[in-house]
Amino acid sequence: MNSVQTQGTALVTGASSGIGAIYAQRLAARGFDLLLVARDQERLEAAASTLRAAHGVQVEVLKADLTQKDDVLKLEQRLRSDSSISLLVNNAGVAADGLLANADMDQLERLIQLNVTTVTRLASAAAAGFTKAGRGTIVNIASVVALFPERFNATYSASKAYVLSLTQSLNAELQGTGVQVQAVLPGVTRTEIWERSGIDATQIPEEMVMEAAEMVDAALSGLDQGELITIPSLPNASEWEAFMAARHAMAPNLSRSTAASRYK
């Protein structure tokens, strides 16, 4: 396996807890300096002190609310201008509960801002900066609901399908630039995202819930192996390969000059 480690700084969003906090620990252990971004300054500072002491790396914290455009623009500018940043973990996200028909639309608009718009703006800024440097890694945290949207609510599932599609397209755009791209599709992971969205995670069968540390370790292993799409829970990679093969088999017939005979 090739090591993911490069000289430089890893920027991790949603870094004060859960998946983001574990990424910060694991990347510090690999020798990355860190730029940790989240809304909770106190938790960020506490994490930074621990990481500096444990790993001897430089850790900068940046308090930002990534549902607010001004905060996103500041971070975007940093990604475009700071050549020391070599890895982006686009992790900040939020879930929502309930049916689309009776949803709180302001809540869903914030979800789309964070899960879709912010992820896109930061990925774009990172792609620009990393392409210029001829190196770098972009990790986008999606979800298995991107592949099985009927199992969860419409807006969250759609937002994660967007992240998957964005990553696949971005990877094609960045071929030959030296920039590596990965989408991680966790299943249910034990983090605070559930409480924050009003979902009772205790109702989910234990055999479906992965610890955040195990999820991140699997994701980093997938990155080391050069995977574009990493599904930490999936035992048999050939199932994903078959899914992709079916998609490619349809490709020649997805845009034709005549309608299929069954529609005539």
C-alpha positions, 0 to 999 in steps of 0.5 A: 500500500502507498501511504497517504501521508504527504508533507502539509496540512489536513483541513478537516471540517466538522472536526470537533466531534464524531467522524471529523475528530477521529480523522483529526487524530488519525491524520495527526498520527500520520504526521499531518499538521491540522486546520480544524474547522467547526462551530464549537471553539471550546471543543476545537481548542481542547482537541488541538491541545491534545493533538499537539501534545500527543503527536507534536504536530501544528494544529490551528483551529478555526471557528466557522458556521458552514451554513453561513456563506461568509464563513464558507467564503473565508475558508474557501479563500484559505484553501485557494491561497494556502499552499501548505494545505494538501488534504481536505476532509469534507466532513461537516454535515447534518441529517434531518428526520421526517417526511418531505411533505411536512418538513421544516423547509428552513431546516432543510435549506440549512441541510442543503447549504451544508451538505451540498453547497458548502461541500461543493465550494470547498471541493472546488477551492481544494481542486484549484489549489491542489491542481496548481500544486500538482498534488493533494487529496480530497475526501468527501464524506457521503453515505450509503443512503446515496445507494439506497435512498428509499431507506431514509428521508428524501432530502438527506439521501438526495444530498448524499447522492449529490456528494457521491456524484460530485466526487465521481465527476470531480475524479474524472475532471482531475485525471492526470493532475496528481490530485486524489479524490475519494468518497466515503459511504458510511452506514449508520455510524455512532456520532452526535448527528442523530441526536442533533437531527432528532432521530432516536438512534437507539431504535437502530439494530446494534449490528447496523451501527459502526463505531466512528473510529472503525469507520475512519480507519476503514476509510483511510485504508481505502484511501491508501489502496487508491479507492475512489469509492469506499464503503466501509461496511461492504464485505464483498467489493465485487458487489460494488464492481457489479453495480458499476458494471451495470451502470456502464453497460447502460451508458451507450443507450442513455442518450439516443436519437429515437425513443425506446420501442416500448414507448411507441 
